[in-house]
Amino acid sequence: MTKQIISVTINGARQTHEVEPRLLLIHYLRETLGLTGAHIGCETSLCGACTVELNGKAIKSCSMFAVQANGAEILTIEGLASADGKLHPMQEAFWNEHALQCGFCTPGMIMVSKQLVERNPHPTDVEIREGLDGNLCRCTGYQHIVNAVRAAAKAGA
C-alpha cells in the first residue's frame, strides 16, 4: 500500500508524517504522535472516547482517516491546559465537580463539553444532556458531568 504524506497542526505544533491511507486518525494520534489522551473505545463512533477538535469542531477521531485530516488543525485533551500547566476551565470544572470516575470517557467528554459551551455559553441541563449525547459514560450516571459543564459555563469557559 502506498503511503501518503500528511501535515497537520496538533496542539499548536506542525507535524508531518508518512502514513498509510487506511490509518485512522485516533491511531495516528496515539501511535505515531504518542498522544494517548483520546481513548479507543468502540472504533465505530458510538462512544465518543476518541473525541478531539478538528478545525474547531468536535469529532470522533475513530471515524476518519488520518489522511482526511491533512492540512487541519487538531486540538487534543493534551493541548487544553496552558503551557504553565494551568487547566482549561472545563478540565477544572470536571475536577471540582467530581465528573470522572474511571476516567476512560473523560477526555472525550471534556472536548465535547468545551465545544458545547463555546456554542451555547448558557446551556440548560437539558441542552447539556443533549450536547453530551453520543458520548458514553458507564460510571458516573452523568449528573456530575452535567454539573461540571454547568459550572464551567458559569465560570465563562
C-alpha positions in Angstrom: 0.0 0.0 0.0 1.4 3.4 -1.0 1.9 5.7 2.0 0.9 9.4 1.9 2.5 12.4 3.5 0.2 14.4 5.7 0.9 17.7 7.6 -1.3 18.7 10.5 -1.1 21.2 13.3 -1.6 19.3 16.6 -2.0 21.4 19.8 -0.2 24.2 18.0 2.7 22.2 16.7 3.1 21.4 13.0 3.6 17.6 12.3 4.4 15.9 9.1 4.4 12.2 8.7 4.1 9.5 6.1 1.1 7.3 6.8 -0.9 4.5 5.3 -4.2 5.8 3.8 -6.2 3.3 6.0 -4.7 4.6 9.3 -7.4 6.0 11.5 -6.9 9.5 13.0 -7.1 8.0 16.5 -4.3 5.6 15.8 -2.2 8.4 14.2 -2.6 10.5 17.4 -1.9 7.6 19.8 0.7 5.5 17.9 2.5 7.9 15.7 2.4 11.0 17.9 2.2 9.4 21.4 -0.9 11.5 22.3 -2.8 8.9 24.3 -5.3 11.2 26.0 -8.0 10.4 23.4 -9.1 6.8 24.1 -10.0 4.0 21.7 -13.4 2.7 22.9 -15.5 1.3 20.2 -13.9 2.3 16.8 -17.5 2.7 15.5 -18.1 6.3 16.6 -20.6 5.3 19.2 -18.9 6.0 22.5 -17.1 9.3 22.0 -14.0 8.4 24.0 -11.8 9.4 21.0 -13.3 12.9 20.6 -10.9 15.7 19.6 -11.3 19.0 17.8 -10.6 19.2 14.1 -10.6 22.8 12.8 -12.6 23.9 15.8 -15.3 21.1 15.6 -15.5 18.2 18.0 -15.2 15.0 16.0 -14.8 11.3 16.8 -11.3 10.5 15.6 -12.1 6.8 15.1 -14.5 7.9 12.3 -11.9 9.4 9.9 -8.6 8.5 8.4 -5.5 10.5 9.2 -5.1 11.4 5.5 -8.5 13.2 5.7 -7.1 15.5 8.4 -4.2 16.7 6.1 -3.8 20.4 6.5 -6.1 20.5 9.5 -5.7 22.0 13.0 -6.3 19.4 15.7 -6.7 20.0 19.4 -6.5 17.1 21.8 -7.0 16.9 25.5 -3.3 17.2 25.9 -3.4 20.7 24.3 -6.2 22.2 26.5 -4.0 23.1 29.6 -1.9 26.2 29.2 1.9 25.9 28.8 2.4 26.6 32.5 0.1 23.6 33.4 -3.0 25.6 34.3 -6.0 23.5 33.5 -8.6 24.7 31.0 -11.8 25.9 32.8 -13.6 22.8 31.6 -10.9 20.5 32.9 -11.0 22.4 36.2 -14.8 22.1 36.4 -14.6 18.3 35.8 -12.1 18.1 38.6 -14.0 20.3 41.0 -17.4 18.7 40.3 -16.1 15.1 40.6 -17.3 14.4 37.0 -15.0 11.5 36.5 -14.6 8.1 38.0 -12.6 5.6 35.9 -11.6 8.4 33.5 -11.9 6.5 30.3 -14.6 8.8 28.8 -13.3 12.0 30.4 -11.1 13.3 27.6 -13.9 12.9 25.1 -16.5 14.3 27.5 -14.3 17.4 28.2 -13.7 18.0 24.5 -17.4 17.8 23.5 -18.4 19.9 26.6 -15.9 22.6 25.6 -17.5 22.9 22.2 -21.0 22.8 23.7 -20.2 25.8 26.0 -18.5 27.7 23.2 -21.6 27.3 21.0 -24.0 27.9 23.9 -22.5 29.9 26.8 -25.6 29.4 29.0 -26.9 25.9 28.4 -29.8 24.4 30.4 -29.4 21.0 31.9 -31.5 19.6 29.1 -29.2 21.2 26.5 -26.2 19.9 28.2 -27.6 16.4 28.2 -28.5 16.7 24.5 -25.0 18.1 23.8 -23.4 15.1 25.5 -25.5 12.6 23.5 -23.1 10.4 21.6 -20.5 10.3 24.4 -21.0 7.4 26.7 -20.0 7.1 30.4 -20.5 3.8 32.2 -19.5 5.0 35.7 -20.9 8.4 36.7 -24.6 8.4 35.8 -23.9 11.8 34.0 -25.2 14.1 36.8 -21.7 15.2 37.9 -20.8 15.7 34.3 -23.8 17.9 33.8 -22.9 19.8 36.9 -19.3 20.3 35.6 -20.5 21.7 32.3 -22.9 24.0 34.1 -20.1 25.2 36.4 -17.7 25.7 33.5 -20.4 27.7 31.6 -20.9 29.9 34.7 -17.2 30.4 35.0 -17.1 31.6 31.4 -15.3 28.6 29.9 
